[in-house]
Amino acid sequence: MNDPKDRNLLATAIRAGAATVVTFNLRDYSPESLRPWDIHAVHPADYRITLHTIRPDIVVAKLSDMARDRKMSTAAFLSKLARSIPDFASPVAQAVGWSLDEPNGH
């Protein structure tokens, strides 16, 4: 861990007893640098995929809540998410039978 700005996240994870940090910045959170604290880093898309694998019902419900807050359909919200995290959005859409390439998601 070379960047001092990254130490705050690691310190928080250690203090909280977290087993995982979720970050886009995997380069600065190598397995070797986290090994002394038995913590691992995962990309946000991978973390969301894992959550969906474990509890797809909860993930879809939370996506629905977030869509409702934005006055969007869940399918349209997932289509929007697909622009930044396609590795998450695509399998979720496939699992619930939605198309991501149509404006309304159906």
Residue, then its C-alpha position, 0 to 999 in steps of 0.5 A: m500500500n503505497d498511497p497514504k490516502d488509501r490508509n484511511l480505508l484500510a484503518t477503518a476496515i481493520r478497526a471494524g473487523a471487516a474481512t473485505v474492502v470494496t474498492f475500484n482501486l484494487r491496484d493499491y490493495s494487493p493481496e500481499s498488502l492486506r494479508p497481515w490483517d486477513i482482509h481482501a479487496v474486491h471490485p464493486a461489480d464482483y461484490r454485487i455479483t456475489l451478493h446477487t448469487i447469495r440473495p438475489d431476492i434482496v438485491v432485486a428488492k434493493l434495486s427496486d427501492m433505488a429505482r423508485d427513489r429515482k422515479m424509474s422502473t427497476a429495469a430502466f435503473l438496471s439498464k442505467l447501471a449497466r453503463s458503469i457496471p455491466d458485469f453486474a447488471s447483465p447477469v441480474a437482468q438475465a436472471v429476471g428476464w429483462s433486456l438491457d438494450e431497450p429504453n424501458g428494460h423490457 
